[in-house]
Amino acid sequence: MAEYFIDAKGLQCPGPITQLFKQMKEAQSGDIVTIEVTDPAFKRDVESWCKKTKNELLSLEEVNDVIKAKIKKA
């Protein structure tokens, strides 16, 4: 299992989801991707995206206007 980190702070929709999609294409099943985003719409987007792609949203938190999501590849 590998872990990846994406810094998508400052990017607006669809930038963060596009970055996440690209990284997930390279990841193997079971790998963990952590992404940090400042676009408030990302919270809703990442939840929908995980449901649609069957990837597991392990955590989703917001601290000081930075949204941090941890996703496990299905």
C-alpha positions as CSV (number, residue, x, y, z in Angstrom):
1,M,0.0,0.0,0.0
2,A,1.3,3.5,-0.9
3,E,0.2,6.9,0.3
4,Y,0.0,10.0,-1.8
5,F,-0.5,13.7,-1.0
6,I,-2.0,16.3,-3.2
7,D,-1.8,20.0,-2.4
8,A,-4.7,21.6,-4.3
9,K,-5.0,24.7,-2.1
10,G,-5.9,27.7,-4.1
11,L,-7.4,25.7,-7.0
12,Q,-11.1,26.2,-7.8
13,C,-13.6,23.6,-9.0
14,P,-13.0,21.4,-11.0
15,G,-9.2,21.6,-10.3
16,P,-9.1,19.6,-7.0
17,I,-11.3,16.8,-8.3
18,T,-9.3,16.6,-11.6
19,Q,-6.0,16.3,-9.5
20,L,-7.6,13.6,-7.4
21,F,-8.9,11.7,-10.4
22,K,-5.4,11.8,-12.0
23,Q,-3.7,10.5,-8.9
24,M,-6.3,7.8,-8.4
25,K,-5.8,6.5,-11.9
26,E,-2.1,5.9,-11.0
27,A,-2.8,4.4,-7.5
28,Q,-3.3,0.8,-6.8
29,S,-6.3,-0.8,-5.0
30,G,-5.9,-0.1,-1.2
31,D,-3.6,3.0,-1.7
32,I,-4.5,6.1,0.3
33,V,-4.6,9.6,-1.2
34,T,-4.8,12.6,1.0
35,I,-5.8,15.9,-0.6
36,E,-5.8,19.5,0.9
37,V,-8.2,22.0,-0.7
38,T,-9.4,25.5,0.0
39,D,-12.4,25.5,-2.4
40,P,-15.5,25.1,-0.1
41,A,-17.5,23.3,-2.8
42,F,-14.9,20.4,-2.6
43,K,-16.6,18.9,0.4
44,R,-19.8,18.1,-1.5
45,D,-17.9,17.2,-4.7
46,V,-15.6,14.7,-3.0
47,E,-18.4,12.9,-1.2
48,S,-20.3,12.5,-4.5
49,W,-17.2,11.6,-6.4
50,C,-16.4,8.8,-3.9
51,K,-19.9,7.4,-4.1
52,K,-19.8,7.5,-7.9
53,T,-16.4,5.9,-8.2
54,K,-16.8,3.4,-5.3
55,N,-13.6,4.7,-3.6
56,E,-13.8,5.0,0.2
57,L,-13.8,8.4,1.9
58,L,-11.9,7.6,5.1
59,S,-12.0,11.2,6.5
60,L,-13.2,14.7,5.7
61,E,-12.3,17.6,7.9
62,E,-12.0,21.3,7.7
63,V,-9.4,23.3,9.8
64,N,-8.7,27.0,9.2
65,D,-10.5,27.0,5.9
66,V,-8.4,24.0,4.6
67,I,-10.4,20.9,3.7
68,K,-8.5,17.7,4.1
69,A,-9.9,14.5,2.6
70,K,-8.4,11.0,2.9
71,I,-9.5,8.5,0.2
72,K,-8.8,4.8,-0.1
73,K,-8.8,3.5,-3.7
74,A,-11.3,0.7,-4.2
